[in-house]
Amino acid sequence: MKLKLFTQPNCPNCPPARELAKQLERRGIKVEHWNIDEVDGLAESAFHSVSATPALVLVNGSEEEIKKWEGSAPSADEVLKALKV
């Protein structure tokens, strides 16, 4: 499983989500960072039906969505619970 983080530069709620991603990466969890102001990031966000930033999407090895958080950063415990870590 891996996490995909969708942010945009001027998003006021995105800094806590970026910090959460750093915390998770320090624990060895793979996090892909996507900027939805860029073409690739916008396309990836559309694929996952992201409607607000920040968004954190947990996917399995087949890129199937397991869980999604949008509009604010979840707690690290909430993400770890979803990852079953």
PyMOL Python script that loads the backbone (N, CA, C, O; Angstrom):
from pymol import cmd

cmd.read_pdbstr("""\
ATOM      1  N   MET A   1       0.835  -1.182   0.000  1.00  0.00           N
ATOM      2  CA  MET A   1       0.000   0.000   0.000  1.00  0.00           C
ATOM      3  C   MET A   1       0.879   1.243   0.000  1.00  0.00           C
ATOM      4  O   MET A   1       2.015   1.225   0.472  1.00  0.00           O
ATOM      5  N   LYS A   2       0.327   2.315  -0.537  1.00  0.00           N
ATOM      6  CA  LYS A   2       1.033   3.590  -0.507  1.00  0.00           C
ATOM      7  C   LYS A   2       0.015   4.718  -0.394  1.00  0.00           C
ATOM      8  O   LYS A   2      -1.179   4.543  -0.636  1.00  0.00           O
ATOM      9  N   LEU A   3       0.533   5.871  -0.019  1.00  0.00           N
ATOM     10  CA  LEU A   3      -0.292   7.069   0.122  1.00  0.00           C
ATOM     11  C   LEU A   3       0.047   8.049  -0.980  1.00  0.00           C
ATOM     12  O   LEU A   3       1.197   8.164  -1.403  1.00  0.00           O
ATOM     13  N   LYS A   4      -0.978   8.754  -1.437  1.00  0.00           N
ATOM     14  CA  LYS A   4      -0.791   9.824  -2.411  1.00  0.00           C
ATOM     15  C   LYS A   4      -1.297  11.096  -1.760  1.00  0.00           C
ATOM     16  O   LYS A   4      -2.438  11.164  -1.303  1.00  0.00           O
ATOM     17  N   LEU A   5      -0.438  12.104  -1.723  1.00  0.00           N
ATOM     18  CA  LEU A   5      -0.782  13.383  -1.132  1.00  0.00           C
ATOM     19  C   LEU A   5      -0.994  14.400  -2.247  1.00  0.00           C
ATOM     20  O   LEU A   5      -0.104  14.626  -3.067  1.00  0.00           O
ATOM     21  N   PHE A   6      -2.174  15.012  -2.274  1.00  0.00           N
ATOM     22  CA  PHE A   6      -2.508  16.020  -3.273  1.00  0.00           C
ATOM     23  C   PHE A   6      -2.600  17.380  -2.584  1.00  0.00           C
ATOM     24  O   PHE A   6      -3.381  17.574  -1.653  1.00  0.00           O
ATOM     25  N   THR A   7      -1.778  18.315  -3.069  1.00  0.00           N
ATOM     26  CA  THR A   7      -1.751  19.657  -2.500  1.00  0.00           C
ATOM     27  C   THR A   7      -1.686  20.670  -3.632  1.00  0.00           C
ATOM     28  O   THR A   7      -1.568  20.317  -4.805  1.00  0.00           O
ATOM     29  N   GLN A   8      -1.767  21.937  -3.249  1.00  0.00           N
ATOM     30  CA  GLN A   8      -1.505  23.021  -4.184  1.00  0.00           C
ATOM     31  C   GLN A   8      -0.791  24.128  -3.415  1.00  0.00           C
ATOM     32  O   GLN A   8      -0.976  24.255  -2.205  1.00  0.00           O
ATOM     33  N   PRO A   9       0.021  24.930  -4.100  1.00  0.00           N
ATOM     34  CA  PRO A   9       0.875  25.905  -3.410  1.00  0.00           C
ATOM     35  C   PRO A   9       0.142  26.894  -2.502  1.00  0.00           C
ATOM     36  O   PRO A   9       0.645  27.201  -1.421  1.00  0.00           O
ATOM     37  N   ASN A  10      -0.991  27.390  -2.889  1.00  0.00           N
ATOM     38  CA  ASN A  10      -1.678  28.426  -2.112  1.00  0.00           C
ATOM     39  C   ASN A  10      -2.754  27.893  -1.169  1.00  0.00           C
ATOM     40  O   ASN A  10      -3.575  28.661  -0.667  1.00  0.00           O
ATOM     41  N   CYS A  11      -2.755  26.616  -0.933  1.00  0.00           N
ATOM     42  CA  CYS A  11      -3.757  25.979  -0.070  1.00  0.00           C
ATOM     43  C   CYS A  11      -3.423  26.241   1.403  1.00  0.00           C
ATOM     44  O   CYS A  11      -2.358  25.838   1.870  1.00  0.00           O
ATOM     45  N   PRO A  12      -4.315  26.910   2.139  1.00  0.00           N
ATOM     46  CA  PRO A  12      -4.020  27.207   3.545  1.00  0.00           C
ATOM     47  C   PRO A  12      -4.032  25.976   4.458  1.00  0.00           C
ATOM     48  O   PRO A  12      -3.438  26.003   5.536  1.00  0.00           O
ATOM     49  N   ASN A  13      -4.697  24.907   4.039  1.00  0.00           N
ATOM     50  CA  ASN A  13      -4.777  23.691   4.855  1.00  0.00           C
ATOM     51  C   ASN A  13      -3.713  22.653   4.490  1.00  0.00           C
ATOM     52  O   ASN A  13      -3.638  21.597   5.119  1.00  0.00           O
ATOM     53  N   CYS A  14      -2.898  22.944   3.485  1.00  0.00           N
ATOM     54  CA  CYS A  14      -1.933  21.953   3.008  1.00  0.00           C
ATOM     55  C   CYS A  14      -0.673  21.798   3.865  1.00  0.00           C
ATOM     56  O   CYS A  14      -0.164  20.681   3.956  1.00  0.00           O
ATOM     57  N   PRO A  15      -0.138  22.849   4.501  1.00  0.00           N
ATOM     58  CA  PRO A  15       1.085  22.640   5.288  1.00  0.00           C
ATOM     59  C   PRO A  15       0.994  21.535   6.343  1.00  0.00           C
ATOM     60  O   PRO A  15       1.945  20.764   6.470  1.00  0.00           O
ATOM     61  N   PRO A  16      -0.103  21.416   7.108  1.00  0.00           N
ATOM     62  CA  PRO A  16      -0.168  20.295   8.060  1.00  0.00           C
ATOM     63  C   PRO A  16      -0.156  18.930   7.364  1.00  0.00           C
ATOM     64  O   PRO A  16       0.385  17.966   7.907  1.00  0.00           O
ATOM     65  N   ALA A  17      -0.740  18.841   6.180  1.00  0.00           N
ATOM     66  CA  ALA A  17      -0.746  17.580   5.437  1.00  0.00           C
ATOM     67  C   ALA A  17       0.660  17.239   4.949  1.00  0.00           C
ATOM     68  O   ALA A  17       1.060  16.074   4.960  1.00  0.00           O
ATOM     69  N   ARG A  18       1.405  18.252   4.522  1.00  0.00           N
ATOM     70  CA  ARG A  18       2.800  18.014   4.106  1.00  0.00           C
ATOM     71  C   ARG A  18       3.640  17.542   5.291  1.00  0.00           C
ATOM     72  O   ARG A  18       4.480  16.654   5.147  1.00  0.00           O
ATOM     73  N   GLU A  19       3.415  18.135   6.455  1.00  0.00           N
ATOM     74  CA  GLU A  19       4.136  17.722   7.661  1.00  0.00           C
ATOM     75  C   GLU A  19       3.778  16.283   8.039  1.00  0.00           C
ATOM     76  O   GLU A  19       4.651  15.504   8.422  1.00  0.00           O
ATOM     77  N   LEU A  20       2.502  15.933   7.931  1.00  0.00           N
ATOM     78  CA  LEU A  20       2.066  14.561   8.190  1.00  0.00           C
ATOM     79  C   LEU A  20       2.788  13.603   7.248  1.00  0.00           C
ATOM     80  O   LEU A  20       3.258  12.548   7.674  1.00  0.00           O
ATOM     81  N   ALA A  21       2.877  13.965   5.975  1.00  0.00           N
ATOM     82  CA  ALA A  21       3.565  13.115   4.997  1.00  0.00           C
ATOM     83  C   ALA A  21       5.016  12.900   5.404  1.00  0.00           C
ATOM     84  O   ALA A  21       5.526  11.785   5.297  1.00  0.00           O
ATOM     85  N   LYS A  22       5.691  13.951   5.869  1.00  0.00           N
ATOM     86  CA  LYS A  22       7.073  13.818   6.319  1.00  0.00           C
ATOM     87  C   LYS A  22       7.174  12.857   7.494  1.00  0.00           C
ATOM     88  O   LYS A  22       8.081  12.025   7.542  1.00  0.00           O
ATOM     89  N   GLN A  23       6.239  12.968   8.450  1.00  0.00           N
ATOM     90  CA  GLN A  23       6.232  12.069   9.614  1.00  0.00           C
ATOM     91  C   GLN A  23       6.070  10.618   9.168  1.00  0.00           C
ATOM     92  O   GLN A  23       6.760   9.727   9.665  1.00  0.00           O
ATOM     93  N   LEU A  24       5.159  10.389   8.233  1.00  0.00           N
ATOM     94  CA  LEU A  24       4.906   9.032   7.755  1.00  0.00           C
ATOM     95  C   LEU A  24       6.106   8.493   6.983  1.00  0.00           C
ATOM     96  O   LEU A  24       6.453   7.319   7.112  1.00  0.00           O
ATOM     97  N   GLU A  25       6.736   9.344   6.185  1.00  0.00           N
ATOM     98  CA  GLU A  25       7.925   8.914   5.442  1.00  0.00           C
ATOM     99  C   GLU A  25       9.056   8.533   6.388  1.00  0.00           C
ATOM    100  O   GLU A  25       9.794   7.586   6.118  1.00  0.00           O
ATOM    101  N   ARG A  26       9.200   9.256   7.494  1.00  0.00           N
ATOM    102  CA  ARG A  26      10.223   8.910   8.487  1.00  0.00           C
ATOM    103  C   ARG A  26       9.955   7.529   9.092  1.00  0.00           C
ATOM    104  O   ARG A  26      10.874   6.868   9.575  1.00  0.00           O
ATOM    105  N   ARG A  27       8.708   7.108   9.064  1.00  0.00           N
ATOM    106  CA  ARG A  27       8.343   5.775   9.574  1.00  0.00           C
ATOM    107  C   ARG A  27       8.465   4.704   8.500  1.00  0.00           C
ATOM    108  O   ARG A  27       8.141   3.540   8.736  1.00  0.00           O
ATOM    109  N   GLY A  28       8.937   5.102   7.311  1.00  0.00           N
ATOM    110  CA  GLY A  28       9.141   4.142   6.231  1.00  0.00           C
ATOM    111  C   GLY A  28       7.945   3.940   5.319  1.00  0.00           C
ATOM    112  O   GLY A  28       7.937   3.014   4.508  1.00  0.00           O
ATOM    113  N   ILE A  29       6.947   4.780   5.437  1.00  0.00           N
ATOM    114  CA  ILE A  29       5.746   4.663   4.607  1.00  0.00           C
ATOM    115  C   ILE A  29       5.948   5.470   3.328  1.00  0.00           C
ATOM    116  O   ILE A  29       6.351   6.632   3.373  1.00  0.00           O
ATOM    117  N   LYS A  30       5.666   4.847   2.194  1.00  0.00           N
ATOM    118  CA  LYS A  30       5.837   5.513   0.903  1.00  0.00           C
ATOM    119  C   LYS A  30       4.701   6.515   0.683  1.00  0.00           C
ATOM    120  O   LYS A  30       3.523   6.181   0.803  1.00  0.00           O
ATOM    121  N   VAL A  31       5.088   7.751   0.358  1.00  0.00           N
ATOM    122  CA  VAL A  31       4.124   8.811   0.073  1.00  0.00           C
ATOM    123  C   VAL A  31       4.503   9.451  -1.256  1.00  0.00           C
ATOM    124  O   VAL A  31       5.628   9.920  -1.432  1.00  0.00           O
ATOM    125  N   GLU A  32       3.553   9.467  -2.189  1.00  0.00           N
ATOM    126  CA  GLU A  32       3.743  10.178  -3.448  1.00  0.00           C
ATOM    127  C   GLU A  32       3.168  11.576  -3.278  1.00  0.00           C
ATOM    128  O   GLU A  32       2.063  11.742  -2.759  1.00  0.00           O
ATOM    129  N   HIS A  33       3.916  12.577  -3.715  1.00  0.00           N
ATOM    130  CA  HIS A  33       3.475  13.970  -3.601  1.00  0.00           C
ATOM    131  C   HIS A  33       3.004  14.456  -4.966  1.00  0.00           C
ATOM    132  O   HIS A  33       3.731  14.350  -5.955  1.00  0.00           O
ATOM    133  N   TRP A  34       1.784  14.991  -5.016  1.00  0.00           N
ATOM    134  CA  TRP A  34       1.208  15.501  -6.259  1.00  0.00           C
ATOM    135  C   TRP A  34       0.751  16.941  -6.052  1.00  0.00           C
ATOM    136  O   TRP A  34       0.045  17.251  -5.092  1.00  0.00           O
ATOM    137  N   ASN A  35       1.161  17.809  -6.961  1.00  0.00           N
ATOM    138  CA  ASN A  35       0.732  19.202  -6.969  1.00  0.00           C
ATOM    139  C   ASN A  35      -0.368  19.318  -8.021  1.00  0.00           C
ATOM    140  O   ASN A  35      -0.104  19.120  -9.207  1.00  0.00           O
ATOM    141  N   ILE A  36      -1.592  19.633  -7.608  1.00  0.00           N
ATOM    142  CA  ILE A  36      -2.686  19.653  -8.578  1.00  0.00           C
ATOM    143  C   ILE A  36      -2.669  20.889  -9.473  1.00  0.00           C
ATOM    144  O   ILE A  36      -3.507  21.016 -10.366  1.00  0.00           O
ATOM    145  N   ASP A  37      -1.727  21.796  -9.243  1.00  0.00           N
ATOM    146  CA  ASP A  37      -1.547  22.917 -10.169  1.00  0.00           C
ATOM    147  C   ASP A  37      -0.694  22.518 -11.370  1.00  0.00           C
ATOM    148  O   ASP A  37      -0.522  23.310 -12.297  1.00  0.00           O
ATOM    149  N   GLU A  38      -0.162  21.304 -11.361  1.00  0.00           N
ATOM    150  CA  GLU A  38       0.613  20.776 -12.483  1.00  0.00           C
ATOM    151  C   GLU A  38      -0.236  19.750 -13.227  1.00  0.00           C
ATOM    152  O   GLU A  38      -1.107  19.112 -12.636  1.00  0.00           O
ATOM    153  N   VAL A  39       0.023  19.594 -14.527  1.00  0.00           N
ATOM    154  CA  VAL A  39      -0.802  18.732 -15.379  1.00  0.00           C
ATOM    155  C   VAL A  39      -0.878  17.304 -14.839  1.00  0.00           C
ATOM    156  O   VAL A  39      -1.967  16.739 -14.742  1.00  0.00           O
ATOM    157  N   ASP A  40       0.267  16.716 -14.486  1.00  0.00           N
ATOM    158  CA  ASP A  40       0.272  15.331 -13.996  1.00  0.00           C
ATOM    159  C   ASP A  40      -0.498  15.208 -12.685  1.00  0.00           C
ATOM    160  O   ASP A  40      -1.243  14.250 -12.478  1.00  0.00           O
ATOM    161  N   GLY A  41      -0.309  16.190 -11.801  1.00  0.00           N
ATOM    162  CA  GLY A  41      -1.010  16.167 -10.525  1.00  0.00           C
ATOM    163  C   GLY A  41      -2.518  16.314 -10.692  1.00  0.00           C
ATOM    164  O   GLY A  41      -3.296  15.661  -9.997  1.00  0.00           O
ATOM    165  N   LEU A  42      -2.920  17.170 -11.614  1.00  0.00           N
ATOM    166  CA  LEU A  42      -4.346  17.356 -11.875  1.00  0.00           C
ATOM    167  C   LEU A  42      -4.957  16.082 -12.449  1.00  0.00           C
ATOM    168  O   LEU A  42      -6.061  15.689 -12.072  1.00  0.00           O
ATOM    169  N   ALA A  43      -4.233  15.440 -13.363  1.00  0.00           N
ATOM    170  CA  ALA A  43      -4.727  14.192 -13.954  1.00  0.00           C
ATOM    171  C   ALA A  43      -4.855  13.097 -12.895  1.00  0.00           C
ATOM    172  O   ALA A  43      -5.854  12.380 -12.850  1.00  0.00           O
ATOM    173  N   GLU A  44      -3.840  12.978 -12.048  1.00  0.00           N
ATOM    174  CA  GLU A  44      -3.877  11.951 -10.985  1.00  0.00           C
ATOM    175  C   GLU A  44      -5.006  12.247  -9.995  1.00  0.00           C
ATOM    176  O   GLU A  44      -5.678  11.328  -9.528  1.00  0.00           O
ATOM    177  N   SER A  45      -5.213  13.514  -9.677  1.00  0.00           N
ATOM    178  CA  SER A  45      -6.296  13.872  -8.747  1.00  0.00           C
ATOM    179  C   SER A  45      -7.656  13.575  -9.368  1.00  0.00           C
ATOM    180  O   SER A  45      -8.576  13.156  -8.666  1.00  0.00           O
ATOM    181  N   ALA A  46      -7.791  13.787 -10.665  1.00  0.00           N
ATOM    182  CA  ALA A  46      -9.059  13.465 -11.345  1.00  0.00           C
ATOM    183  C   ALA A  46      -9.312  11.960 -11.318  1.00  0.00           C
ATOM    184  O   ALA A  46     -10.448  11.518 -11.146  1.00  0.00           O
ATOM    185  N   PHE A  47      -8.248  11.178 -11.487  1.00  0.00           N
ATOM    186  CA  PHE A  47      -8.365   9.719 -11.438  1.00  0.00           C
ATOM    187  C   PHE A  47      -8.937   9.258 -10.097  1.00  0.00           C
ATOM    188  O   PHE A  47      -9.701   8.295 -10.039  1.00  0.00           O
ATOM    189  N   HIS A  48      -8.563   9.948  -9.027  1.00  0.00           N
ATOM    190  CA  HIS A  48      -9.029   9.591  -7.684  1.00  0.00           C
ATOM    191  C   HIS A  48     -10.206  10.452  -7.223  1.00  0.00           C
ATOM    192  O   HIS A  48     -10.584  10.400  -6.053  1.00  0.00           O
ATOM    193  N   SER A  49     -10.784  11.235  -8.117  1.00  0.00           N
ATOM    194  CA  SER A  49     -11.948  12.088  -7.810  1.00  0.00           C
ATOM    195  C   SER A  49     -11.689  12.996  -6.612  1.00  0.00           C
ATOM    196  O   SER A  49     -12.560  13.166  -5.758  1.00  0.00           O
ATOM    197  N   VAL A  50     -10.501  13.573  -6.552  1.00  0.00           N
ATOM    198  CA  VAL A  50     -10.158  14.508  -5.477  1.00  0.00           C
ATOM    199  C   VAL A  50     -10.917  15.809  -5.715  1.00  0.00           C
ATOM    200  O   VAL A  50     -10.849  16.385  -6.801  1.00  0.00           O
ATOM    201  N   SER A  51     -11.637  16.267  -4.700  1.00  0.00           N
ATOM    202  CA  SER A  51     -12.439  17.485  -4.857  1.00  0.00           C
ATOM    203  C   SER A  51     -11.983  18.618  -3.948  1.00  0.00           C
ATOM    204  O   SER A  51     -12.508  19.727  -4.045  1.00  0.00           O
ATOM    205  N   ALA A  52     -11.014  18.365  -3.064  1.00  0.00           N
ATOM    206  CA  ALA A  52     -10.518  19.405  -2.155  1.00  0.00           C
ATOM    207  C   ALA A  52      -9.084  19.070  -1.757  1.00  0.00           C
ATOM    208  O   ALA A  52      -8.693  17.904  -1.696  1.00  0.00           O
ATOM    209  N   THR A  53      -8.316  20.118  -1.491  1.00  0.00           N
ATOM    210  CA  THR A  53      -6.962  19.895  -0.997  1.00  0.00           C
ATOM    211  C   THR A  53      -6.876  20.398   0.427  1.00  0.00           C
ATOM    212  O   THR A  53      -7.581  21.338   0.795  1.00  0.00           O
ATOM    213  N   PRO A  54      -6.035  19.796   1.225  1.00  0.00           N
ATOM    214  CA  PRO A  54      -5.216  18.653   0.862  1.00  0.00           C
ATOM    215  C   PRO A  54      -6.070  17.393   0.783  1.00  0.00           C
ATOM    216  O   PRO A  54      -7.146  17.307   1.374  1.00  0.00           O
ATOM    217  N   ALA A  55      -5.563  16.432   0.043  1.00  0.00           N
ATOM    218  CA  ALA A  55      -6.204  15.124  -0.012  1.00  0.00           C
ATOM    219  C   ALA A  55      -5.118  14.074   0.153  1.00  0.00           C
ATOM    220  O   ALA A  55      -4.018  14.203  -0.382  1.00  0.00           O
ATOM    221  N   LEU A  56      -5.442  13.060   0.886  1.00  0.00           N
ATOM    222  CA  LEU A  56      -4.545  11.945   1.101  1.00  0.00           C
ATOM    223  C   LEU A  56      -5.318  10.696   0.697  1.00  0.00           C
ATOM    224  O   LEU A  56      -6.387  10.411   1.238  1.00  0.00           O
ATOM    225  N   VAL A  57      -4.768   9.956  -0.258  1.00  0.00           N
ATOM    226  CA  VAL A  57      -5.450   8.772  -0.782  1.00  0.00           C
ATOM    227  C   VAL A  57      -4.572   7.555  -0.530  1.00  0.00           C
ATOM    228  O   VAL A  57      -3.403   7.529  -0.917  1.00  0.00           O
ATOM    229  N   LEU A  58      -5.134   6.565   0.112  1.00  0.00           N
ATOM    230  CA  LEU A  58      -4.458   5.301   0.367  1.00  0.00           C
ATOM    231  C   LEU A  58      -4.877   4.319  -0.724  1.00  0.00           C
ATOM    232  O   LEU A  58      -6.065   4.065  -0.922  1.00  0.00           O
ATOM    233  N   VAL A  59      -3.884   3.769  -1.432  1.00  0.00           N
ATOM    234  CA  VAL A  59      -4.165   2.822  -2.505  1.00  0.00           C
ATOM    235  C   VAL A  59      -3.400   1.529  -2.268  1.00  0.00           C
ATOM    236  O   VAL A  59      -2.376   1.508  -1.585  1.00  0.00           O
ATOM    237  N   ASN A  60      -3.922   0.447  -2.848  1.00  0.00           N
ATOM    238  CA  ASN A  60      -3.226  -0.837  -2.750  1.00  0.00           C
ATOM    239  C   ASN A  60      -2.261  -0.967  -3.933  1.00  0.00           C
ATOM    240  O   ASN A  60      -2.095  -0.019  -4.701  1.00  0.00           O
ATOM    241  N   GLY A  61      -1.641  -2.104  -4.080  1.00  0.00           N
ATOM    242  CA  GLY A  61      -0.672  -2.330  -5.146  1.00  0.00           C
ATOM    243  C   GLY A  61      -1.250  -2.244  -6.543  1.00  0.00           C
ATOM    244  O   GLY A  61      -0.511  -2.043  -7.507  1.00  0.00           O
ATOM    245  N   SER A  62      -2.558  -2.392  -6.668  1.00  0.00           N
ATOM    246  CA  SER A  62      -3.227  -2.287  -7.966  1.00  0.00           C
ATOM    247  C   SER A  62      -3.789  -0.888  -8.203  1.00  0.00           C
ATOM    248  O   SER A  62      -4.562  -0.675  -9.137  1.00  0.00           O
ATOM    249  N   GLU A  63      -3.395   0.068  -7.352  1.00  0.00           N
ATOM    250  CA  GLU A  63      -3.852   1.461  -7.433  1.00  0.00           C
ATOM    251  C   GLU A  63      -5.339   1.625  -7.103  1.00  0.00           C
ATOM    252  O   GLU A  63      -5.935   2.655  -7.418  1.00  0.00           O
ATOM    253  N   GLU A  64      -5.933   0.618  -6.472  1.00  0.00           N
ATOM    254  CA  GLU A  64      -7.329   0.725  -6.050  1.00  0.00           C
ATOM    255  C   GLU A  64      -7.386   1.487  -4.740  1.00  0.00           C
ATOM    256  O   GLU A  64      -6.598   1.250  -3.825  1.00  0.00           O
ATOM    257  N   GLU A  65      -8.342   2.413  -4.670  1.00  0.00           N
ATOM    258  CA  GLU A  65      -8.482   3.257  -3.485  1.00  0.00           C
ATOM    259  C   GLU A  65      -8.999   2.459  -2.291  1.00  0.00           C
ATOM    260  O   GLU A  65     -10.001   1.749  -2.383  1.00  0.00           O
ATOM    261  N   ILE A  66      -8.291   2.592  -1.170  1.00  0.00           N
ATOM    262  CA  ILE A  66      -8.695   1.945   0.072  1.00  0.00           C
ATOM    263  C   ILE A  66      -9.416   2.958   0.965  1.00  0.00           C
ATOM    264  O   ILE A  66     -10.457   2.655   1.549  1.00  0.00           O
ATOM    265  N   LYS A  67      -8.848   4.168   1.063  1.00  0.00           N
ATOM    266  CA  LYS A  67      -9.407   5.216   1.930  1.00  0.00           C
ATOM    267  C   LYS A  67      -8.947   6.557   1.395  1.00  0.00           C
ATOM    268  O   LYS A  67      -7.881   6.667   0.789  1.00  0.00           O
ATOM    269  N   LYS A  68      -9.778   7.591   1.629  1.00  0.00           N
ATOM    270  CA  LYS A  68      -9.432   8.939   1.171  1.00  0.00           C
ATOM    271  C   LYS A  68      -9.847   9.945   2.233  1.00  0.00           C
ATOM    272  O   LYS A  68     -10.918   9.840   2.831  1.00  0.00           O
ATOM    273  N   TRP A  69      -8.970  10.927   2.452  1.00  0.00           N
ATOM    274  CA  TRP A  69      -9.251  12.055   3.338  1.00  0.00           C
ATOM    275  C   TRP A  69      -9.120  13.313   2.496  1.00  0.00           C
ATOM    276  O   TRP A  69      -8.154  13.446   1.744  1.00  0.00           O
ATOM    277  N   GLU A  70     -10.069  14.242   2.602  1.00  0.00           N
ATOM    278  CA  GLU A  70     -10.028  15.467   1.809  1.00  0.00           C
ATOM    279  C   GLU A  70     -10.345  16.690   2.660  1.00  0.00           C
ATOM    280  O   GLU A  70     -11.145  16.627   3.593  1.00  0.00           O
ATOM    281  N   GLY A  71      -9.697  17.813   2.316  1.00  0.00           N
ATOM    282  CA  GLY A  71     -10.017  19.088   2.934  1.00  0.00           C
ATOM    283  C   GLY A  71      -9.214  19.442   4.163  1.00  0.00           C
ATOM    284  O   GLY A  71      -9.090  20.617   4.509  1.00  0.00           O
ATOM    285  N   SER A  72      -8.666  18.438   4.827  1.00  0.00           N
ATOM    286  CA  SER A  72      -7.805  18.664   5.988  1.00  0.00           C
ATOM    287  C   SER A  72      -6.984  17.404   6.221  1.00  0.00           C
ATOM    288  O   SER A  72      -7.328  16.317   5.758  1.00  0.00           O
ATOM    289  N   ALA A  73      -5.903  17.579   6.945  1.00  0.00           N
ATOM    290  CA  ALA A  73      -5.018  16.442   7.210  1.00  0.00           C
ATOM    291  C   ALA A  73      -5.601  15.568   8.319  1.00  0.00           C
ATOM    292  O   ALA A  73      -6.017  16.082   9.357  1.00  0.00           O
ATOM    293  N   PRO A  74      -5.633  14.270   8.109  1.00  0.00           N
ATOM    294  CA  PRO A  74      -6.047  13.373   9.188  1.00  0.00           C
ATOM    295  C   PRO A  74      -4.930  13.283  10.223  1.00  0.00           C
ATOM    296  O   PRO A  74      -3.827  13.778   9.994  1.00  0.00           O
ATOM    297  N   SER A  75      -5.212  12.664  11.340  1.00  0.00           N
ATOM    298  CA  SER A  75      -4.152  12.447  12.333  1.00  0.00           C
ATOM    299  C   SER A  75      -3.261  11.302  11.853  1.00  0.00           C
ATOM    300  O   SER A  75      -3.688  10.453  11.070  1.00  0.00           O
ATOM    301  N   ALA A  76      -2.034  11.293  12.329  1.00  0.00           N
ATOM    302  CA  ALA A  76      -1.112  10.211  11.984  1.00  0.00           C
ATOM    303  C   ALA A  76      -1.686   8.868  12.448  1.00  0.00           C
ATOM    304  O   ALA A  76      -1.557   7.860  11.753  1.00  0.00           O
ATOM    305  N   ASP A  77      -2.317   8.859  13.621  1.00  0.00           N
ATOM    306  CA  ASP A  77      -2.906   7.619  14.143  1.00  0.00           C
ATOM    307  C   ASP A  77      -3.998   7.088  13.226  1.00  0.00           C
ATOM    308  O   ASP A  77      -4.111   5.881  13.015  1.00  0.00           O
ATOM    309  N   GLU A  78      -4.799   7.996  12.683  1.00  0.00           N
ATOM    310  CA  GLU A  78      -5.881   7.591  11.778  1.00  0.00           C
ATOM    311  C   GLU A  78      -5.312   6.943  10.515  1.00  0.00           C
ATOM    312  O   GLU A  78      -5.834   5.935  10.039  1.00  0.00           O
ATOM    313  N   VAL A  79      -4.249   7.521   9.983  1.00  0.00           N
ATOM    314  CA  VAL A  79      -3.621   6.968   8.785  1.00  0.00           C
ATOM    315  C   VAL A  79      -2.967   5.628   9.105  1.00  0.00           C
ATOM    316  O   VAL A  79      -3.119   4.671   8.346  1.00  0.00           O
ATOM    317  N   LEU A  80      -2.251   5.550  10.204  1.00  0.00           N
ATOM    318  CA  LEU A  80      -1.601   4.301  10.592  1.00  0.00           C
ATOM    319  C   LEU A  80      -2.615   3.190  10.824  1.00  0.00           C
ATOM    320  O   LEU A  80      -2.371   2.029  10.495  1.00  0.00           O
ATOM    321  N   LYS A  81      -3.752   3.561  11.392  1.00  0.00           N
ATOM    322  CA  LYS A  81      -4.816   2.561  11.591  1.00  0.00           C
ATOM    323  C   LYS A  81      -5.314   2.036  10.239  1.00  0.00           C
ATOM    324  O   LYS A  81      -5.530   0.834  10.083  1.00  0.00           O
ATOM    325  N   ALA A  82      -5.495   2.934   9.260  1.00  0.00           N
ATOM    326  CA  ALA A  82      -5.933   2.512   7.936  1.00  0.00           C
ATOM    327  C   ALA A  82      -4.882   1.642   7.253  1.00  0.00           C
ATOM    328  O   ALA A  82      -5.206   0.730   6.492  1.00  0.00           O
ATOM    329  N   LEU A  83      -3.608   1.946   7.542  1.00  0.00           N
ATOM    330  CA  LEU A  83      -2.507   1.147   6.982  1.00  0.00           C
ATOM    331  C   LEU A  83      -2.314  -0.158   7.746  1.00  0.00           C
ATOM    332  O   LEU A  83      -1.620  -1.067   7.289  1.00  0.00           O
ATOM    333  N   LYS A  84      -2.944  -0.233   8.924  1.00  0.00           N
ATOM    334  CA  LYS A  84      -2.807  -1.399   9.802  1.00  0.00           C
ATOM    335  C   LYS A  84      -1.353  -1.599  10.215  1.00  0.00           C
ATOM    336  O   LYS A  84      -0.848  -2.721  10.260  1.00  0.00           O
ATOM    337  N   VAL A  85      -0.685  -0.467  10.518  1.00  0.00           N
ATOM    338  CA  VAL A  85       0.724  -0.498  10.941  1.00  0.00           C
ATOM    339  C   VAL A  85       0.786  -0.618  12.449  1.00  0.00           C
ATOM    340  O   VAL A  85       1.875  -0.662  13.021  1.00  0.00           O
TER     341      VAL A  85
END
""", "prot")
cmd.dss("prot")
cmd.show_as("cartoon", "prot")
cmd.util.cbc("prot")
cmd.orient("prot")
